Amino acid sequence: MISILLATYNWPQALKLCLESLATQTELNFEIIIADDGSNEETRQVIEALKPSMPVAISHLWQADRGFRKTRILNQAIDAAAGDYLIFLDGDCIAQPDFVARHHKLAQKGHLVTGSRVLLNSDLTKKIIAWPHWDYALFTKNLLSMRLHGGINKYWPLKFKLGDGSWRNYKKFIWRRIKGCNMACWKVDALAIQGFDDSMTGWGHEDADFVFRLQSKGLVRKSGSWATEVLHLHHPIHDQSNAAENARLVRQKILAKAQ
């Protein structure tokens, strides 16, 4: 079984579309655990309203809003997960219908997967947020036009999917293309490194730290590009005041490993 650990914070309209996209997956052998970093009541209401119509189980973990503490709530979600394979997703990302199936095909013992995303611009995001329900067929109807007019930053990865193979494997740790909004690993491996480093607060690089420590345990990082792309809704830039310190902590671990 797969557990989708869905991080969210105070954007219920986006979360609704995300959950609706998960309801239309071609593979439904998964649960959803919402890792809520202190959202208000409206988010809870959206979740409760959707629960009866969802084809999979949803649980909602919440912690008080005391700043960006995504690492802490994700660790709670890891512990609570019933699945032996974990897919990390953010509530501002919409999944393609084969998102879970593609991740499942890439799942391999001794490996983790870092997925990819397609960025939506502000105008397209506003348009989609106003939709009463998520509709993937409607979204892809004019895909090429959206690309030509800058609504999305990628076209071909949404049209063509590639299978598995050793060409997906990274030879060593690199910072590039690590997206906490789309990655996956086995639960036993996440527990072996005690999950995310919850001393890292504020936005930035907690995902790179997680991947580095998994690779340091001998896991092979696999690219999920051209298979697992999510649609990332546009939003204002997060407060990045802690990013430099978080990056320093990761570099410190990399240096210690090299010595």
C-alpha atoms as an extended CHARMM CRD file, in Angstrom:
* protein
*
       259  EXT
         1         1  MET       CA              0.0000000000        0.0000000000        0.0000000000  PROA      1               0.0000000000
         2         2  ILE       CA              1.0530000000        3.5950000000       -0.6780000000  PROA      2               0.0000000000
         3         3  SER       CA              0.6360000000        6.5450000000        1.6740000000  PROA      3               0.0000000000
         4         4  ILE       CA              0.4880000000       10.0280000000        0.1670000000  PROA      4               0.0000000000
         5         5  LEU       CA              1.7580000000       12.5590000000        2.6990000000  PROA      5               0.0000000000
         6         6  LEU       CA              0.1350000000       15.8030000000        1.6260000000  PROA      6               0.0000000000
         7         7  ALA       CA              1.5870000000       18.9610000000        3.1790000000  PROA      7               0.0000000000
         8         8  THR       CA             -0.6660000000       22.0120000000        3.3330000000  PROA      8               0.0000000000
         9         9  TYR       CA             -0.9710000000       25.4390000000        4.8860000000  PROA      9               0.0000000000
        10        10  ASN       CA             -3.8770000000       27.8830000000        4.5240000000  PROA      10              0.0000000000
        11        11  TRP       CA             -4.7590000000       27.4830000000        0.8580000000  PROA      11              0.0000000000
        12        12  PRO       CA             -8.0000000000       25.4850000000        0.9630000000  PROA      12              0.0000000000
        13        13  GLN       CA             -8.9630000000       26.2760000000       -2.6420000000  PROA      13              0.0000000000
        14        14  ALA       CA             -5.7470000000       24.6960000000       -3.9240000000  PROA      14              0.0000000000
        15        15  LEU       CA             -6.0220000000       21.7790000000       -1.4970000000  PROA      15              0.0000000000
        16        16  LYS       CA             -9.5300000000       21.0450000000       -2.7910000000  PROA      16              0.0000000000
        17        17  LEU       CA             -8.2710000000       20.7690000000       -6.3790000000  PROA      17              0.0000000000
        18        18  CYS       CA             -5.3390000000       18.6500000000       -5.2580000000  PROA      18              0.0000000000
        19        19  LEU       CA             -7.6060000000       16.2180000000       -3.4270000000  PROA      19              0.0000000000
        20        20  GLU       CA            -10.0060000000       16.0780000000       -6.3650000000  PROA      20              0.0000000000
        21        21  SER       CA             -7.0830000000       15.1930000000       -8.6440000000  PROA      21              0.0000000000
        22        22  LEU       CA             -6.1450000000       12.3550000000       -6.2860000000  PROA      22              0.0000000000
        23        23  ALA       CA             -9.7350000000       11.1030000000       -6.3790000000  PROA      23              0.0000000000
        24        24  THR       CA             -9.4150000000       10.5040000000      -10.1320000000  PROA      24              0.0000000000
        25        25  GLN       CA             -6.2420000000        8.4040000000      -10.0320000000  PROA      25              0.0000000000
        26        26  THR       CA             -6.0110000000        5.3300000000      -12.2360000000  PROA      26              0.0000000000
        27        27  GLU       CA             -4.5780000000        3.4350000000       -9.2570000000  PROA      27              0.0000000000
        28        28  LEU       CA             -6.4060000000        3.7400000000       -5.9460000000  PROA      28              0.0000000000
        29        29  ASN       CA             -4.4650000000        1.5050000000       -3.5700000000  PROA      29              0.0000000000
        30        30  PHE       CA             -3.3600000000        4.3990000000       -1.3930000000  PROA      30              0.0000000000
        31        31  GLU       CA             -4.3190000000        6.5210000000        1.5730000000  PROA      31              0.0000000000
        32        32  ILE       CA             -3.9570000000       10.2730000000        2.0240000000  PROA      32              0.0000000000
        33        33  ILE       CA             -2.5040000000       11.7620000000        5.1870000000  PROA      33              0.0000000000
        34        34  ILE       CA             -2.8070000000       15.5510000000        5.2260000000  PROA      34              0.0000000000
        35        35  ALA       CA              0.1190000000       17.1080000000        7.0880000000  PROA      35              0.0000000000
        36        36  ASP       CA             -1.3080000000       20.4830000000        8.0770000000  PROA      36              0.0000000000
        37        37  ASP       CA              1.1590000000       23.0590000000        9.4030000000  PROA      37              0.0000000000
        38        38  GLY       CA             -1.4220000000       25.1550000000       11.2550000000  PROA      38              0.0000000000
        39        39  SER       CA             -4.1470000000       26.0240000000        8.7260000000  PROA      39              0.0000000000
        40        40  ASN       CA             -7.3300000000       27.7170000000        9.8450000000  PROA      40              0.0000000000
        41        41  GLU       CA            -10.8470000000       26.2890000000       10.0930000000  PROA      41              0.0000000000
        42        42  GLU       CA            -11.6390000000       26.6760000000        6.4030000000  PROA      42              0.0000000000
        43        43  THR       CA             -9.0830000000       24.0170000000        5.5020000000  PROA      43              0.0000000000
        44        44  ARG       CA            -10.6400000000       21.5330000000        7.9270000000  PROA      44              0.0000000000
        45        45  GLN       CA            -14.0700000000       22.2420000000        6.4600000000  PROA      45              0.0000000000
        46        46  VAL       CA            -12.8390000000       21.5550000000        2.9220000000  PROA      46              0.0000000000
        47        47  ILE       CA            -11.3420000000       18.2500000000        4.0100000000  PROA      47              0.0000000000
        48        48  GLU       CA            -14.4750000000       17.1550000000        5.8510000000  PROA      48              0.0000000000
        49        49  ALA       CA            -16.6920000000       18.1320000000        2.9150000000  PROA      49              0.0000000000
        50        50  LEU       CA            -14.6440000000       16.0370000000        0.4940000000  PROA      50              0.0000000000
        51        51  LYS       CA            -14.1690000000       12.9540000000        2.6640000000  PROA      51              0.0000000000
        52        52  PRO       CA            -17.5170000000       11.2580000000        1.8320000000  PROA      52              0.0000000000
        53        53  SER       CA            -16.8860000000       11.3970000000       -1.9240000000  PROA      53              0.0000000000
        54        54  MET       CA            -13.2390000000       10.3370000000       -1.8550000000  PROA      54              0.0000000000
        55        55  PRO       CA            -12.4890000000        6.7780000000       -3.0430000000  PROA      55              0.0000000000
        56        56  VAL       CA             -9.5880000000        6.4750000000       -0.5800000000  PROA      56              0.0000000000
        57        57  ALA       CA             -9.1590000000        7.0840000000        3.1370000000  PROA      57              0.0000000000
        58        58  ILE       CA             -8.1150000000       10.5490000000        4.3240000000  PROA      58              0.0000000000
        59        59  SER       CA             -6.7110000000       11.4830000000        7.7140000000  PROA      59              0.0000000000
        60        60  HSD       CA             -5.9240000000       15.0180000000        8.8160000000  PROA      60              0.0000000000
        61        61  LEU       CA             -2.9640000000       15.7690000000       11.0860000000  PROA      61              0.0000000000
        62        62  TRP       CA             -2.8070000000       19.3420000000       12.3700000000  PROA      62              0.0000000000
        63        63  GLN       CA             -0.3830000000       21.3390000000       14.4760000000  PROA      63              0.0000000000
        64        64  ALA       CA             -0.6450000000       24.8790000000       15.7950000000  PROA      64              0.0000000000
        65        65  ASP       CA              0.6480000000       27.6790000000       13.5690000000  PROA      65              0.0000000000
        66        66  ARG       CA              4.0000000000       28.6540000000       15.0660000000  PROA      66              0.0000000000
        67        67  GLY       CA              5.7890000000       29.5050000000       11.8670000000  PROA      67              0.0000000000
        68        68  PHE       CA              6.9980000000       27.1830000000        9.0990000000  PROA      68              0.0000000000
        69        69  ARG       CA              7.3610000000       23.7860000000       10.7640000000  PROA      69              0.0000000000
        70        70  LYS       CA              6.7010000000       21.5070000000        7.8150000000  PROA      70              0.0000000000
        71        71  THR       CA              9.4010000000       19.0610000000        8.9100000000  PROA      71              0.0000000000
        72        72  ARG       CA              7.6870000000       18.4160000000       12.2340000000  PROA      72              0.0000000000
        73        73  ILE       CA              4.2220000000       17.6920000000       10.8290000000  PROA      73              0.0000000000
        74        74  LEU       CA              5.6740000000       15.5460000000        8.0310000000  PROA      74              0.0000000000
        75        75  ASN       CA              7.4530000000       13.4180000000       10.6100000000  PROA      75              0.0000000000
        76        76  GLN       CA              4.1200000000       12.8600000000       12.3370000000  PROA      76              0.0000000000
        77        77  ALA       CA              2.6560000000       11.8400000000        8.9870000000  PROA      77              0.0000000000
        78        78  ILE       CA              5.5110000000        9.3890000000        8.3630000000  PROA      78              0.0000000000
        79        79  ASP       CA              4.8510000000        7.7520000000       11.7210000000  PROA      79              0.0000000000
        80        80  ALA       CA              1.1060000000        7.5740000000       11.0420000000  PROA      80              0.0000000000
        81        81  ALA       CA              1.4180000000        6.1420000000        7.5270000000  PROA      81              0.0000000000
        82        82  ALA       CA             -0.0890000000        2.6860000000        7.0150000000  PROA      82              0.0000000000
        83        83  GLY       CA              1.6330000000        2.2580000000        3.6680000000  PROA      83              0.0000000000
        84        84  ASP       CA              5.1100000000        0.8430000000        3.2180000000  PROA      84              0.0000000000
        85        85  TYR       CA              5.8030000000        3.3290000000        0.4010000000  PROA      85              0.0000000000
        86        86  LEU       CA              5.5220000000        7.0900000000        0.8910000000  PROA      86              0.0000000000
        87        87  ILE       CA              4.7900000000        9.7330000000       -1.7260000000  PROA      87              0.0000000000
        88        88  PHE       CA              5.3390000000       13.3260000000       -0.6110000000  PROA      88              0.0000000000
        89        89  LEU       CA              3.0920000000       15.9080000000       -2.2340000000  PROA      89              0.0000000000
        90        90  ASP       CA              2.2030000000       19.5340000000       -1.5030000000  PROA      90              0.0000000000
        91        91  GLY       CA             -1.3130000000       20.9230000000       -1.3820000000  PROA      91              0.0000000000
        92        92  ASP       CA             -0.5130000000       23.5480000000       -4.0150000000  PROA      92              0.0000000000
        93        93  CYS       CA              0.1860000000       20.8230000000       -6.5830000000  PROA      93              0.0000000000
        94        94  ILE       CA             -2.3310000000       19.0090000000       -8.7650000000  PROA      94              0.0000000000
        95        95  ALA       CA             -1.6880000000       15.4060000000       -9.7670000000  PROA      95              0.0000000000
        96        96  GLN       CA             -2.0950000000       13.9370000000      -13.2280000000  PROA      96              0.0000000000
        97        97  PRO       CA             -4.4300000000       10.9050000000      -13.3390000000  PROA      97              0.0000000000
        98        98  ASP       CA             -1.5050000000        8.4520000000      -13.5420000000  PROA      98              0.0000000000
        99        99  PHE       CA              0.5730000000       10.1690000000      -10.8460000000  PROA      99              0.0000000000
       100       100  VAL       CA              0.2840000000        7.3570000000       -8.2780000000  PROA      100             0.0000000000
       101       101  ALA       CA              0.6060000000        4.6200000000      -10.9070000000  PROA      101             0.0000000000
       102       102  ARG       CA              3.7820000000        6.1880000000      -12.3070000000  PROA      102             0.0000000000
       103       103  HSD       CA              5.3320000000        6.5260000000       -8.8600000000  PROA      103             0.0000000000
       104       104  HSD       CA              4.3850000000        2.9140000000       -8.1410000000  PROA      104             0.0000000000
       105       105  LYS       CA              6.1720000000        1.7460000000      -11.2900000000  PROA      105             0.0000000000
       106       106  LEU       CA              9.3200000000        3.6140000000      -10.2760000000  PROA      106             0.0000000000
       107       107  ALA       CA              9.3040000000        2.2650000000       -6.7090000000  PROA      107             0.0000000000
       108       108  GLN       CA             12.3080000000        0.0340000000       -6.1460000000  PROA      108             0.0000000000
       109       109  LYS       CA             13.9730000000       -1.2930000000       -3.0180000000  PROA      109             0.0000000000
       110       110  GLY       CA             17.1200000000        0.6280000000       -2.1490000000  PROA      110             0.0000000000
       111       111  HSD       CA             15.9610000000        3.6840000000       -4.0920000000  PROA      111             0.0000000000
       112       112  LEU       CA             14.1490000000        6.9750000000       -3.5710000000  PROA      112             0.0000000000
       113       113  VAL       CA             12.4750000000        9.0650000000       -6.2570000000  PROA      113             0.0000000000
       114       114  THR       CA             12.6100000000       12.8190000000       -6.7400000000  PROA      114             0.0000000000
       115       115  GLY       CA              9.8070000000       13.9090000000       -9.0290000000  PROA      115             0.0000000000
       116       116  SER       CA              9.2790000000       16.9080000000      -11.2340000000  PROA      116             0.0000000000
       117       117  ARG       CA              6.7510000000       19.7040000000      -11.6510000000  PROA      117             0.0000000000
       118       118  VAL       CA              5.1630000000       21.8930000000      -14.2790000000  PROA      118             0.0000000000
       119       119  LEU       CA              4.8790000000       25.5280000000      -13.1890000000  PROA      119             0.0000000000
       120       120  LEU       CA              1.6380000000       27.3970000000      -13.8600000000  PROA      120             0.0000000000
       121       121  ASN       CA              1.7400000000       31.1640000000      -14.1430000000  PROA      121             0.0000000000
       122       122  SER       CA             -0.3630000000       33.5370000000      -12.0640000000  PROA      122             0.0000000000
       123       123  ASP       CA             -3.1410000000       34.0790000000      -14.6230000000  PROA      123             0.0000000000
       124       124  LEU       CA             -3.6730000000       30.3880000000      -15.3060000000  PROA      124             0.0000000000
       125       125  THR       CA             -3.5910000000       29.6300000000      -11.5860000000  PROA      125             0.0000000000
       126       126  LYS       CA             -6.3000000000       32.2140000000      -10.8930000000  PROA      126             0.0000000000
       127       127  LYS       CA             -8.4350000000       30.7230000000      -13.6570000000  PROA      127             0.0000000000
       128       128  ILE       CA             -8.1130000000       27.1730000000      -12.3620000000  PROA      128             0.0000000000
       129       129  ILE       CA             -8.6440000000       28.1120000000       -8.7220000000  PROA      129             0.0000000000
       130       130  ALA       CA            -12.0330000000       29.5000000000       -9.7850000000  PROA      130             0.0000000000
       131       131  TRP       CA            -13.1240000000       26.1590000000      -11.2650000000  PROA      131             0.0000000000
       132       132  PRO       CA            -15.8860000000       24.4350000000       -9.2480000000  PROA      132             0.0000000000
       133       133  HSD       CA            -14.0220000000       21.1150000000       -9.6290000000  PROA      133             0.0000000000
       134       134  TRP       CA            -10.7640000000       19.8560000000      -11.0160000000  PROA      134             0.0000000000
       135       135  ASP       CA            -11.0250000000       18.6300000000      -14.6220000000  PROA      135             0.0000000000
       136       136  TYR       CA             -7.8500000000       17.2100000000      -16.1660000000  PROA      136             0.0000000000
       137       137  ALA       CA             -9.4320000000       16.7490000000      -19.6030000000  PROA      137             0.0000000000
       138       138  LEU       CA            -10.4040000000       20.4130000000      -19.6400000000  PROA      138             0.0000000000
       139       139  PHE       CA             -6.9420000000       21.4590000000      -18.4870000000  PROA      139             0.0000000000
       140       140  THR       CA             -5.1900000000       19.5450000000      -21.2770000000  PROA      140             0.0000000000
       141       141  LYS       CA             -7.6260000000       20.6000000000      -23.9990000000  PROA      141             0.0000000000
       142       142  ASN       CA             -5.4870000000       23.5850000000      -25.0310000000  PROA      142             0.0000000000
       143       143  LEU       CA             -2.1690000000       22.4860000000      -23.6020000000  PROA      143             0.0000000000
       144       144  LEU       CA              0.0110000000       23.6360000000      -26.4960000000  PROA      144             0.0000000000
       145       145  SER       CA             -1.6180000000       27.0650000000      -26.5030000000  PROA      145             0.0000000000
       146       146  MET       CA             -0.9830000000       27.3840000000      -22.7530000000  PROA      146             0.0000000000
       147       147  ARG       CA              2.6860000000       26.5950000000      -23.3380000000  PROA      147             0.0000000000
       148       148  LEU       CA              3.0250000000       29.0540000000      -26.2110000000  PROA      148             0.0000000000
       149       149  HSD       CA              1.4000000000       31.8280000000      -24.1710000000  PROA      149             0.0000000000
       150       150  GLY       CA              3.4520000000       31.1410000000      -21.0110000000  PROA      150             0.0000000000
       151       151  GLY       CA              0.7030000000       29.5870000000      -18.9220000000  PROA      151             0.0000000000
       152       152  ILE       CA              2.8740000000       26.5290000000      -18.2740000000  PROA      152             0.0000000000
       153       153  ASN       CA              6.6470000000       26.1540000000      -18.4560000000  PROA      153             0.0000000000
       154       154  LYS       CA              6.6910000000       22.5930000000      -19.8720000000  PROA      154             0.0000000000
       155       155  TYR       CA              4.6880000000       20.8010000000      -22.5460000000  PROA      155             0.0000000000
       156       156  TRP       CA              6.3340000000       17.5690000000      -23.6740000000  PROA      156             0.0000000000
       157       157  PRO       CA              6.5690000000       15.8740000000      -20.2270000000  PROA      157             0.0000000000
       158       158  LEU       CA              2.7750000000       16.1420000000      -20.0350000000  PROA      158             0.0000000000
       159       159  LYS       CA              2.3850000000       14.5200000000      -23.4500000000  PROA      159             0.0000000000
       160       160  PHE       CA              4.9960000000       11.7750000000      -23.3400000000  PROA      160             0.0000000000
       161       161  LYS       CA              5.8640000000        9.4760000000      -20.4280000000  PROA      161             0.0000000000
       162       162  LEU       CA              9.0420000000        7.4320000000      -20.1820000000  PROA      162             0.0000000000
       163       163  GLY       CA              9.4830000000        4.1700000000      -18.3200000000  PROA      163             0.0000000000
       164       164  ASP       CA             12.0050000000        3.0270000000      -15.7520000000  PROA      164             0.0000000000
       165       165  GLY       CA             15.6660000000        2.3250000000      -16.3100000000  PROA      165             0.0000000000
       166       166  SER       CA             19.1420000000        2.8260000000      -14.9110000000  PROA      166             0.0000000000
       167       167  TRP       CA             19.3550000000        6.0940000000      -16.8550000000  PROA      167             0.0000000000
       168       168  ARG       CA             17.1430000000        7.5750000000      -14.1240000000  PROA      168             0.0000000000
       169       169  ASN       CA             19.7390000000        6.9480000000      -11.4120000000  PROA      169             0.0000000000
       170       170  TYR       CA             21.9080000000        9.7380000000      -10.0510000000  PROA      170             0.0000000000
       171       171  LYS       CA             25.5330000000        8.7590000000       -9.5050000000  PROA      171             0.0000000000
       172       172  LYS       CA             25.9980000000       11.0240000000       -6.4930000000  PROA      172             0.0000000000
       173       173  PHE       CA             24.1990000000       13.6500000000       -4.4190000000  PROA      173             0.0000000000
       174       174  ILE       CA             23.4050000000       16.9080000000       -6.1870000000  PROA      174             0.0000000000
       175       175  TRP       CA             21.1040000000       19.7060000000       -5.0380000000  PROA      175             0.0000000000
       176       176  ARG       CA             19.4880000000       20.1160000000       -8.4430000000  PROA      176             0.0000000000
       177       177  ARG       CA             15.8700000000       19.0710000000       -9.0370000000  PROA      177             0.0000000000
       178       178  ILE       CA             15.0360000000       18.0890000000       -5.4830000000  PROA      178             0.0000000000
       179       179  LYS       CA             11.4040000000       19.1030000000       -4.9460000000  PROA      179             0.0000000000
       180       180  GLY       CA              9.7900000000       18.3350000000       -1.6060000000  PROA      180             0.0000000000
       181       181  CYS       CA              6.4250000000       18.7790000000       -3.3030000000  PROA      181             0.0000000000
       182       182  ASN       CA              6.9810000000       15.5710000000       -5.2870000000  PROA      182             0.0000000000
       183       183  MET       CA              9.2240000000       12.7830000000       -4.0530000000  PROA      183             0.0000000000
       184       184  ALA       CA              8.9210000000        9.2420000000       -2.7160000000  PROA      184             0.0000000000
       185       185  CYS       CA             10.7100000000        6.6410000000       -0.6190000000  PROA      185             0.0000000000
       186       186  TRP       CA             10.0470000000        3.5270000000        1.4350000000  PROA      186             0.0000000000
       187       187  LYS       CA              8.7460000000        4.1420000000        4.9450000000  PROA      187             0.0000000000
       188       188  VAL       CA             11.4160000000        1.9130000000        6.4760000000  PROA      188             0.0000000000
       189       189  ASP       CA             14.1090000000        4.0940000000        4.8940000000  PROA      189             0.0000000000
       190       190  ALA       CA             12.4930000000        7.3230000000        6.1110000000  PROA      190             0.0000000000
       191       191  LEU       CA             12.3340000000        5.9030000000        9.6370000000  PROA      191             0.0000000000
       192       192  ALA       CA             15.9520000000        4.7360000000        9.4440000000  PROA      192             0.0000000000
       193       193  ILE       CA             17.0930000000        8.3620000000        9.1580000000  PROA      193             0.0000000000
       194       194  GLN       CA             14.4680000000        9.5400000000       11.6920000000  PROA      194             0.0000000000
       195       195  GLY       CA             12.5410000000       11.4050000000        9.0190000000  PROA      195             0.0000000000
       196       196  PHE       CA             13.0980000000       15.0760000000        8.3460000000  PROA      196             0.0000000000
       197       197  ASP       CA             15.4520000000       17.1460000000       10.4650000000  PROA      197             0.0000000000
       198       198  ASP       CA             12.9010000000       19.0790000000       12.5140000000  PROA      198             0.0000000000
       199       199  SER       CA             15.5730000000       21.4670000000       13.7640000000  PROA      199             0.0000000000
       200       200  MET       CA             15.2570000000       23.0240000000       10.2980000000  PROA      200             0.0000000000
       201       201  THR       CA             12.4620000000       25.5730000000       10.5200000000  PROA      201             0.0000000000
       202       202  GLY       CA             11.3990000000       28.1400000000        7.9850000000  PROA      202             0.0000000000
       203       203  TRP       CA             11.2300000000       27.5100000000        4.2560000000  PROA      203             0.0000000000
       204       204  GLY       CA             14.1290000000       26.0130000000        2.3860000000  PROA      204             0.0000000000
       205       205  HSD       CA             16.3000000000       22.9440000000        1.8350000000  PROA      205             0.0000000000
       206       206  GLU       CA             14.6440000000       20.5540000000        4.2900000000  PROA      206             0.0000000000
       207       207  ASP       CA             13.9320000000       18.3840000000        1.2370000000  PROA      207             0.0000000000
       208       208  ALA       CA             17.5790000000       18.4330000000        0.0950000000  PROA      208             0.0000000000
       209       209  ASP       CA             18.6620000000       17.4750000000        3.6110000000  PROA      209             0.0000000000
       210       210  PHE       CA             16.2150000000       14.5510000000        3.6140000000  PROA      210             0.0000000000
       211       211  VAL       CA             17.4690000000       13.2930000000        0.2390000000  PROA      211             0.0000000000
       212       212  PHE       CA             21.1340000000       13.7260000000        1.2150000000  PROA      212             0.0000000000
       213       213  ARG       CA             20.7020000000       11.6980000000        4.3880000000  PROA      213             0.0000000000
       214       214  LEU       CA             18.8550000000        8.9300000000        2.5110000000  PROA      214             0.0000000000
       215       215  GLN       CA             21.6400000000        8.7720000000       -0.0660000000  PROA      215             0.0000000000
       216       216  SER       CA             24.2080000000        8.7660000000        2.7230000000  PROA      216             0.0000000000
       217       217  LYS       CA             22.5730000000        5.5480000000        3.9730000000  PROA      217             0.0000000000
       218       218  GLY       CA             23.2810000000        3.9730000000        0.5970000000  PROA      218             0.0000000000
       219       219  LEU       CA             20.0170000000        4.6060000000       -1.2220000000  PROA      219             0.0000000000
       220       220  VAL       CA             20.1190000000        5.4290000000       -4.9160000000  PROA      220             0.0000000000
       221       221  ARG       CA             18.2720000000        8.5540000000       -6.0020000000  PROA      221             0.0000000000
       222       222  LYS       CA             16.1010000000        8.0450000000       -9.0610000000  PROA      222             0.0000000000
       223       223  SER       CA             14.6550000000       10.8080000000      -11.2450000000  PROA      223             0.0000000000
       224       224  GLY       CA             10.8890000000       10.8810000000      -11.6430000000  PROA      224             0.0000000000
       225       225  SER       CA             10.9900000000       13.3290000000      -14.5520000000  PROA      225             0.0000000000
       226       226  TRP       CA              8.9940000000       12.4910000000      -17.6930000000  PROA      226             0.0000000000
       227       227  ALA       CA              6.7010000000       10.3400000000      -15.5640000000  PROA      227             0.0000000000
       228       228  THR       CA              5.4700000000       11.9270000000      -12.3220000000  PROA      228             0.0000000000
       229       229  GLU       CA              5.0870000000       15.6400000000      -13.1180000000  PROA      229             0.0000000000
       230       230  VAL       CA              2.6770000000       17.5850000000      -10.9050000000  PROA      230             0.0000000000
       231       231  LEU       CA              1.0260000000       20.8900000000      -11.7950000000  PROA      231             0.0000000000
       232       232  HSD       CA              2.3820000000       23.5010000000       -9.4080000000  PROA      232             0.0000000000
       233       233  LEU       CA              0.0200000000       26.4070000000       -8.8040000000  PROA      233             0.0000000000
       234       234  HSD       CA              1.5530000000       29.8770000000       -8.6800000000  PROA      234             0.0000000000
       235       235  HSD       CA              1.7520000000       31.6280000000       -5.3180000000  PROA      235             0.0000000000
       236       236  PRO       CA              3.7580000000       34.4190000000       -3.6720000000  PROA      236             0.0000000000
       237       237  ILE       CA              7.3190000000       33.5360000000       -2.7170000000  PROA      237             0.0000000000
       238       238  HSD       CA              7.6610000000       32.0760000000        0.7630000000  PROA      238             0.0000000000
       239       239  ASP       CA              9.5460000000       33.8740000000        3.5160000000  PROA      239             0.0000000000
       240       240  GLN       CA             13.0990000000       32.7330000000        2.7790000000  PROA      240             0.0000000000
       241       241  SER       CA             14.7800000000       34.2940000000        5.8040000000  PROA      241             0.0000000000
       242       242  ASN       CA             15.7820000000       30.8510000000        7.1370000000  PROA      242             0.0000000000
       243       243  ALA       CA             16.8720000000       29.4300000000        3.7910000000  PROA      243             0.0000000000
       244       244  ALA       CA             20.5270000000       30.4280000000        4.0970000000  PROA      244             0.0000000000
       245       245  GLU       CA             20.8460000000       28.8890000000        7.5580000000  PROA      245             0.0000000000
       246       246  ASN       CA             19.1110000000       25.6870000000        6.4300000000  PROA      246             0.0000000000
       247       247  ALA       CA             21.4590000000       25.4820000000        3.4470000000  PROA      247             0.0000000000
       248       248  ARG       CA             24.4170000000       25.9360000000        5.7830000000  PROA      248             0.0000000000
       249       249  LEU       CA             23.2310000000       23.0100000000        7.9000000000  PROA      249             0.0000000000
       250       250  VAL       CA             22.9850000000       20.7730000000        4.8480000000  PROA      250             0.0000000000
       251       251  ARG       CA             26.4510000000       21.7820000000        3.6250000000  PROA      251             0.0000000000
       252       252  GLN       CA             27.7990000000       21.0800000000        7.1000000000  PROA      252             0.0000000000
       253       253  LYS       CA             26.4460000000       17.5070000000        6.9040000000  PROA      253             0.0000000000
       254       254  ILE       CA             27.8450000000       17.0540000000        3.4000000000  PROA      254             0.0000000000
       255       255  LEU       CA             31.2750000000       18.2250000000        4.5750000000  PROA      255             0.0000000000
       256       256  ALA       CA             31.1810000000       15.9320000000        7.6290000000  PROA      256             0.0000000000
       257       257  LYS       CA             30.2940000000       12.9770000000        5.3870000000  PROA      257             0.0000000000
       258       258  ALA       CA             33.2090000000       13.7320000000        3.0710000000  PROA      258             0.0000000000
       259       259  GLN       CA             35.7730000000       13.8120000000        5.8630000000  PROA      259             0.0000000000
